[in-house]
């Protein structure tokens, strides 16, 4: 008999249909396979959120020249990303939630800084394609998408 990790809603039905279809073809989705996927998701999440934090720490010194609060926020982003990565590694759902707040918040503020501006800073509509800004947007977006994928790690069993 197959061991299935509990999924929710539509994912339960579609997951069971997929498992039965694969079983008919002689391939089994076992609990081990699902645990491997959860582990892969965990490590991918750790790498992404650490990349988000590292990018902000690298950019922090230059940000102090624009506005002191922006530099401090960049350092806080790096620290929060480190805490989130540790929580994800320990399989604590608060790590995923903190990582989501860091990534989604950073993405929202980046968009705001390019469109309407930030306090004491005008909008920078010509800066959308700065290399580290673009890398940050991609890693933040990927982390948010990973967080939203139903599964044990990102949703803490929901």
C-alpha positions in Angstrom: 0.0 0.0 0.0 1.2 3.5 -0.8 2.0 6.1 1.8 0.7 9.5 0.9 1.5 12.7 2.5 -1.7 14.6 3.3 -2.5 17.2 0.7 -5.4 19.6 0.8 -8.4 20.3 -1.4 -8.0 19.8 -5.1 -4.4 18.7 -4.6 -5.6 15.6 -2.7 -7.8 14.4 -5.5 -5.3 15.3 -8.3 -2.4 13.8 -6.3 -4.2 10.5 -5.8 -5.3 10.3 -9.4 -1.7 10.9 -10.5 -0.4 8.3 -8.0 -2.9 5.8 -9.2 -2.0 6.5 -12.8 1.7 6.1 -12.1 1.0 3.0 -10.1 -0.8 1.5 -13.1 2.3 2.1 -15.2 4.4 0.2 -12.7 5.9 3.2 -10.9 5.1 4.0 -7.3 5.0 7.3 -5.5 5.9 6.3 -2.0 6.3 8.3 1.1 10.0 8.2 0.6 9.6 10.0 -2.8 7.4 12.6 -1.2 9.8 13.2 1.6 12.6 13.6 -1.0 10.5 16.3 -2.7 9.9 18.1 0.6 13.6 18.0 1.3 14.4 19.4 -2.1 11.8 22.2 -1.6 13.4 22.9 1.8 16.9 23.3 0.4 15.7 25.3 -2.6 13.9 27.6 -0.2 17.0 28.0 1.9 19.2 28.8 -1.1 16.7 31.3 -2.4 16.1 33.2 0.8 19.9 33.3 1.6 20.4 34.8 -1.9 17.8 37.5 -1.2 19.5 38.4 2.0 23.0 38.3 0.5 22.0 40.6 -2.3 20.6 43.1 0.2 23.7 43.0 2.4 25.9 43.6 -0.6 23.8 46.6 -1.6 23.5 48.0 1.9 26.6 50.2 2.0 25.6 52.0 -1.2 22.1 52.4 0.1 23.2 54.5 3.1 24.3 57.2 0.6 20.7 57.5 -0.7 18.9 57.4 2.7 20.2 56.0 6.0 17.0 54.1 6.7 17.3 52.3 3.4 20.8 51.0 4.3 19.5 49.8 7.7 16.5 48.1 6.1 18.9 46.3 3.7 20.9 45.0 6.7 17.7 44.0 8.5 16.6 42.1 5.3 19.9 40.1 5.4 19.5 39.3 9.0 15.8 38.3 8.6 16.7 36.1 5.6 19.4 34.3 7.7 16.9 33.7 10.5 14.3 32.5 8.0 16.8 30.1 6.4 17.6 28.7 9.9 13.9 28.2 10.6 13.4 26.5 7.3 16.3 24.2 8.0 14.9 23.3 11.4 11.5 22.6 9.7 9.9 25.3 11.6 7.0 26.8 9.7 7.8 30.2 11.1 10.9 30.2 9.0 8.8 29.8 5.8 6.5 32.5 7.0 9.3 34.9 7.8 11.0 34.1 4.5 7.7 34.9 2.7 7.4 38.2 4.4 11.1 39.1 3.6 10.8 38.1 -0.1 7.3 39.5 -0.8 8.0 42.6 1.2 11.3 43.2 -0.6 9.6 42.6 -4.0 6.8 45.1 -3.1 9.2 47.8 -1.9 11.4 47.3 -5.0 8.4 47.8 -7.3 7.4 50.9 -5.2 10.9 52.3 -5.4 10.7 52.1 -9.2 7.2 53.4 -9.6 6.1 55.8 -6.9 9.3 56.2 -4.9 10.0 55.8 -1.2 10.0 58.3 1.7 12.8 60.9 1.0 13.6 59.1 -2.3 12.1 59.8 -5.7 11.0 57.1 -8.1 13.7 55.5 -10.2 11.8 54.3 -13.3 15.1 53.9 -15.3 16.6 51.5 -12.8 14.4 48.4 -13.4 17.2 46.4 -15.0 20.1 47.0 -12.5 21.9 43.6 -12.3 21.5 43.1 -8.5 18.0 44.5 -8.5 17.0 42.1 -11.2 18.7 39.2 -9.5 16.9 40.2 -6.3 13.5 40.3 -8.0 14.0 36.9 -9.5 15.1 35.2 -6.3 12.3 36.9 -4.3 9.7 35.9 -6.9 10.9 32.3 -6.9 10.8 32.1 -3.1 7.3 33.5 -3.1 6.2 30.9 -5.7 7.9 28.1 -3.8 6.2 29.2 -0.6 2.8 29.1 -2.3 3.2 25.6 -3.7 1.1 23.3 -1.5 3.0 20.9 0.5 4.3 20.2 4.0 7.2 22.6 4.2 5.7 25.9 3.1 2.3 25.4 4.6 3.1 23.6 7.8 0.7 20.7 7.3 -2.3 22.9 6.2 
